[in-house]
Every structure is written in C-alpha cells, then in structure tokens.
Amino acid sequence: MRPPDQIKITTPHMGNLHLLLDDLFGRLGVEYIKPPRSSTKTLQLGIKHSPEFACLPLKINMGNFIQALDKGANTIAMAGGHGPCRFGYYGIVEERILRDLGYEFDFLMLEPFSDGAWAFYKSFASLSAGLSIRRLWKILQVSFAKGRAFDRLRKRALMVRAYEANHGDTGRALKEAEKIMAGAGTAPEIEAAAAASLRLIDSVDQDRERDVLKVGIVGEFYLLLEPFSNFDLEEILGNMGVYLERCVWVTDWIAPRRDNKIFGYPKQMIEEKAAPFLSHNVGGEGRETIGSTVLFAERGFDGVVQLLPFGCMPENIATSILPKVQQKHDIPVLTLTFDEQTGRAGMVTRLEAFVDLLRARRGGRRIIAAPEPAPDRNSCAACERKHVSSCRF
Amino acid sequence: MRVGIPRSLLYYKYLPFWKTFLTGLGLEVETSPMTNKKILSSGVKIAENELCVPVKAFYGHCAALKDKVDALFVPRVVSVEERAYTCPKFLGLPDMIAAAADSMGLPPLLTPKLNQREKPSEFKWQLINFARREFGLGRLDAVAALETAKLAQRRYQDSLAAGRKPVDLLPLSRLNRPRRRPARTGARRVGLLGHPYNIYDGYITQNLIARLEEMGVDLIVPEMTDHHILMKAATDVPKQLYWSYEKEIMGAINHWTETGQVDGVIYVLAFACGPDSLIQVLIEHRARAHKVPLMSLTIDEHSGEAGLVTRIEAFVDMLMRKK
C-alpha cells in the first residue's frame, strides 16, 4: 500500500452510499475520488470488460472503477464477504480484470467486521496514519448516524411522493434536504439537520385524499439501492400514485447489527416469516425477499415488486418459491429481471399493467387515510434508550 | 418404502454413499433414468427460466420419479467442508422443489441437512439424527448404515483416483461411453474441466466425453487427481474460494498447469452458472499465463449438437497441429 497521504481512494457507486463515504473518508482524511455518476457509458465500459454472465452489479462496478481510475484514483476499496452469493468474490475478479487491462493501483478488500475485527481495523489503519481503534469507532459511529439520516430521507420521500400535489416536488425537496444533511458535521449538527431535512420533505404540498396503492419492493440489494440500475423505478411508481416501502437500505445492509433500523423490522423476524417457504439462508437477500413479501402481505399491501439482476442465484431461488407465497398469502408479485439489455419502456409498460391490475383487484375499496408506516427504530418508545436486536413491535 | 434419487446434480458425486446409506436404513432405492428429451423438457417447463440447465434437469428427474416412489431424496447440502459452501442453489434446492411439489404432484420429500461449515464432524450426527427422526431407527443401526455408506463412497473415490470416470462406474451411463475405438491414438492429453453433473450427463453435454475419446484424445478429469492435492492447488488464488465444487475446478486447472500434464483444457460451464461466471476469469487468466490452450464451452438446454461437435473438432485439430 501507498503511504496514507498519497492515497486517492475510490469505491463503486451504490445508491446514496457515496454520501456516507464522502463523510467517512473526509473524517479519515483520505482523498476520495468519486467515480462519475453511473451512466450508459459506465455500463458500456463495464460490459466490455466483464465476463458475459456475471451479474449486472459487477458490470456497473467495473465501469465505475475504470472511470475512477481514469480520473486519477490510485487505490480501490471493495467490500468482501464469505458467500455463498457471488458478491464476496467480486473484488478478486474485478482486480484481476483491471490488472489484465494494464491499470496500476492498490487494492483494498474490506472484509466484514464479523470475519475479524482486527483485520477490519487494519484495513482502515492503512488508509489513515495513526488511527486508533477508539477514533475509528467514533468516526464510524458518526458517519453511520449521518448515513442513516440520508436513508431516512429517502424512505420518507418514497412515502410522500404518492401524495404530492405538484409533480416533481418531492424530488426537489429531497435534493434540497440532502444538501442540508451533507453540511452537517458533529453529532448534534447531524441530529438537527436530520430533523430539519425531514420537515422539508414533509412540507411538500400533499393531497392526502388521494387513493393510493401500497406496494412493497423486495429483491437483490444493488438493484434496490442503485436507481441507475433500475431506471429509477421508485420514482416511476411514486408518480403513478403508489406508496412505496422497500426492505433493503444502505445502512441496514452494511451495519453489523441485524436490527434493520431503517426498514423497521429486524432480520430475525423476517427470517421467521420466510421459514415456512425457505428455511435456510441461501446468500444475498434470497431469504429476506421471501420473508419481506410475507410481511408486506400481512401488513395489507396491495402488491410486491421483486427486482433482480439476471442470473442472481439467491433471487432465482426466491423467484422459484414466490408463486407459493403469492398463492398462500394472496398477494400479487411482479418479478422484474434486469441486465444490460433491459429497456426502460418495457419496464414501464409492465409496471403500468401491474398497477392497473392492483387497482382492479382492490375494486371499490378506497383507502383514504395514510397507510400505517413501518416503525422507525429510533422513534420507538419501547426501546428509546437501547436498541436490542430481539426487540419486537 | 421406495425412495427416489434423481439422477442429476450431486448424484454424480455421492450416489454410492447415498444409495448405500438409504439401503442400510432398510429402504428400496430407485434412481431416475438417464436425462433424455422428455425429462429435460418437463424440467424446463416447471423450473424458473433463469436457472441453470442442470437444476432444470433436476426438476425433470423429480417428475420422472414421482409415480414410482413413496418419497424423493433431496438433501440440503449446505457445506461439505469447513469455511465453505456449495452453490446457493443446493442450499435452496429442497425449498425450490417443495414450492413446485403441489403443481407437479410429487411425493413427500426427504431433506436431511448436511452442513460441515462450522464443524466437519457435525455431518455424522446430522445423518444419524435424520435416520432416527424419519425412520425411528436405533442409533447403532444408523451408525452401521453410515459406516457402510462411507466405505462405499471411499471405494468409489479410489476407483476414480485410479483413473476411471464416474460414467464407467455409475449404473446406466452407457450413452456417454465411446462406441467405437479411437481412430487416432497417441494423441493429445485434454483436461476436461467442469461440474460432474454437466460433463457426465450425456444428454446435457451431448456425449462430450464419448466424442472426445472417439477422437483419440487422452481425457483427464479432475476426479483423477487426489482430492487433497486439488484442494491444496486451489489455495493458489488471491482469496480463498468459498464454493467447494468451484475449488475443485480451480484446483484442477492450477494442478494441471503446474505439472504440465495437459496439452489443452476444455472448460464446460452451464449458462447462468453463478460461481463459474466469476472463476472463469481466473481460470482463463491461469491458462493464458501458462500458455495452455483453453476452450470455454457454454451449454444450456438449447445447445445444438452440430455447433458443439464443430468446436471440439476444431479444438482437438488445433492441439494435434500445435506440436
């Protein structure tokens, strides 16, 4: 590895992960070269240099890396894992391809905290001179708090967009709110900014009388988190007047805890819901997809949309099992597979048809009051002081 | 009670073990016929269309057995060694089959869970408990069945290490054996890389083994090398692979290129195979670095015979001329 003051680090894009990393690397004092926003060009570069039937996230990652290296980055940080999903081995394959292309860079594989706390600390220590364990812990805590605040904004926006009176207001408010958040530094500042930015989103002109549908989004994490990969599906659905909740969030996903603070339902609960259909972990979000679909059905949602990259192993298992869940819990599920060939228009047509079907299915029943939102773990009265992973609502 | 073992996926690895074990529990064992057009197309019809072809064939084999047996043996093979998994699809297989069981009209499933990820010795107790729970057997009977099964499996693996191929040893694999004597002899040594359930399934890979042997090549498969040597060779990667069966493949290519015992390698991978799609990069790099010709053959349920024959003929001709 290079000495810390020469490091220009880069990571792939995934939803609003860069907002959290911006903050984290800033605190660590590392220069962060953000790859340009994922675009068709990114994807083209990725496809050109990736194995043919690797999953879509790997291809977009590759494009991100190439663009970031061309921009001057000299160190790549990539998350690892221990399987059985392919994601844990992405980094090795990506490094191999980039080296074969002739790029020179240092490669940092960040293995999960649970695979070894010391190795985890060492990876960060190699980025920042004289970083103590205590300081790393503090930095991670603050950065995570900020990351969670960003996630909460997105979550609120998904709920509000279906009711917005003027088309596009929520999107604009969200952008404004993220700007407020990005400026916050210390813990109290973050708290204040989080409250202010949430208020901003809530103040969007809303038509609360509107008849909205409730749809849950489940599936593979990258497709759910990265709007580029799913053609901004959430905005499309929101504009059709659909109240949305999704089961995967950036900070839930990277946090070592299993309590799903943002989604609101702990992992253990989701696994129990999935057990009658899929009783074993199959990697990725396979079991979470099944469990969350059951959960959405039980909470009275009108339908569920499942997103997956073509060939995703855990999600293919889930897709094979979902028909049984649909039948048993009487909830329609639309499965959308994405790869580099997928077109936006085809997806929109299918979503429109799905929404029409859900409206027809609901018939005369009208839901005027806002649906019961998922509990937010920070506002829970029962566990205000201490988050216990076994806490149920 | 008659129990059916589908002739697909891990059948090619563990049939002697499973068959002996189930027979030892006092059950009659029935295996499905070899993959054929009817089996594969019935599997393709039921299975999710993005799954790899061997899993689709597995659905078909289950369907082929449904009227002949009282239960289907679909174990959940989570892990066969410490700190590793098998493919995710093996982890979810019993649930996938169970989800389709109603519409397919399948008999009940026997799904013991085999997991050696945390502790290798667990495996013994998982099987003994399975036998006691499902069939009310005494512990001693279960242990006896298990030990006989282990012996049978060891004999099978010894024969493989002695140079025989699963197609020579497993029942009813005629189709994938050469029908005529090789036209040319003293030819090249070709390493055949890939999952056993692909390369030994004569229908899925269009009798690839027989065709290659008829061309007079000396065929080398990963099973011919001692398992420990493969596993040791597999560690020559930047990060340990966490899929056991891919480790074997990786180990084989590393070992072959290291010892120079092959003149060329044919790598068979199923379309949409997850783990293979990634290690393909490492395998191709390895072959390139050691200047060993390598051909990747991607197969699926639509693969045509002519295309495959042309490609292997061209590859073998190229090897013949190379020296």
HADDOCK unambig.tbl for C-alpha pairs under 7 A between the chains (distance, minus, plus):
assign (segid A and resid 51 and name CA) (segid B and resid 277 and name CA) 6.47 0.50 0.50
assign (segid A and resid 51 and name CA) (segid B and resid 281 and name CA) 6.90 0.50 0.50
assign (segid A and resid 53 and name CA) (segid B and resid 272 and name CA) 5.94 0.50 0.50
assign (segid A and resid 53 and name CA) (segid B and resid 277 and name CA) 5.86 0.50 0.50
assign (segid A and resid 54 and name CA) (segid B and resid 277 and name CA) 5.37 0.50 0.50
assign (segid A and resid 54 and name CA) (segid B and resid 278 and name CA) 6.42 0.50 0.50
assign (segid A and resid 82 and name CA) (segid B and resid 242 and name CA) 6.45 0.50 0.50
assign (segid A and resid 83 and name CA) (segid B and resid 242 and name CA) 6.18 0.50 0.50
assign (segid A and resid 84 and name CA) (segid B and resid 85 and name CA) 6.05 0.50 0.50
assign (segid A and resid 84 and name CA) (segid B and resid 87 and name CA) 6.66 0.50 0.50
assign (segid A and resid 84 and name CA) (segid B and resid 88 and name CA) 5.81 0.50 0.50
assign (segid A and resid 84 and name CA) (segid B and resid 242 and name CA) 6.80 0.50 0.50
assign (segid A and resid 84 and name CA) (segid B and resid 243 and name CA) 6.95 0.50 0.50
assign (segid A and resid 85 and name CA) (segid B and resid 88 and name CA) 6.92 0.50 0.50
assign (segid A and resid 86 and name CA) (segid B and resid 274 and name CA) 6.83 0.50 0.50
assign (segid A and resid 86 and name CA) (segid B and resid 275 and name CA) 6.43 0.50 0.50
assign (segid A and resid 92 and name CA) (segid B and resid 238 and name CA) 6.89 0.50 0.50
assign (segid A and resid 93 and name CA) (segid B and resid 278 and name CA) 6.50 0.50 0.50
assign (segid A and resid 93 and name CA) (segid B and resid 281 and name CA) 6.61 0.50 0.50
assign (segid A and resid 277 and name CA) (segid B and resid 95 and name CA) 6.48 0.50 0.50
assign (segid A and resid 278 and name CA) (segid B and resid 95 and name CA) 5.60 0.50 0.50
assign (segid A and resid 280 and name CA) (segid B and resid 91 and name CA) 6.99 0.50 0.50
assign (segid A and resid 280 and name CA) (segid B and resid 92 and name CA) 6.98 0.50 0.50
assign (segid A and resid 282 and name CA) (segid B and resid 88 and name CA) 5.21 0.50 0.50
assign (segid A and resid 282 and name CA) (segid B and resid 91 and name CA) 5.74 0.50 0.50
assign (segid A and resid 282 and name CA) (segid B and resid 92 and name CA) 6.05 0.50 0.50
assign (segid A and resid 283 and name CA) (segid B and resid 88 and name CA) 6.57 0.50 0.50
assign (segid A and resid 311 and name CA) (segid B and resid 50 and name CA) 6.06 0.50 0.50
assign (segid A and resid 311 and name CA) (segid B and resid 272 and name CA) 5.34 0.50 0.50
assign (segid A and resid 311 and name CA) (segid B and resid 274 and name CA) 6.81 0.50 0.50
assign (segid A and resid 313 and name CA) (segid B and resid 88 and name CA) 6.44 0.50 0.50
assign (segid A and resid 313 and name CA) (segid B and resid 89 and name CA) 6.68 0.50 0.50
assign (segid A and resid 313 and name CA) (segid B and resid 274 and name CA) 6.39 0.50 0.50
assign (segid A and resid 314 and name CA) (segid B and resid 88 and name CA) 6.45 0.50 0.50
assign (segid A and resid 316 and name CA) (segid B and resid 50 and name CA) 6.93 0.50 0.50
assign (segid A and resid 316 and name CA) (segid B and resid 51 and name CA) 6.76 0.50 0.50
assign (segid A and resid 317 and name CA) (segid B and resid 89 and name CA) 6.78 0.50 0.50
assign (segid A and resid 317 and name CA) (segid B and resid 92 and name CA) 6.33 0.50 0.50
assign (segid A and resid 317 and name CA) (segid B and resid 96 and name CA) 6.47 0.50 0.50
assign (segid A and resid 320 and name CA) (segid B and resid 48 and name CA) 5.64 0.50 0.50
assign (segid A and resid 320 and name CA) (segid B and resid 96 and name CA) 5.89 0.50 0.50
assign (segid A and resid 321 and name CA) (segid B and resid 96 and name CA) 5.73 0.50 0.50
assign (segid A and resid 321 and name CA) (segid B and resid 99 and name CA) 5.32 0.50 0.50
assign (segid A and resid 324 and name CA) (segid B and resid 99 and name CA) 5.84 0.50 0.50
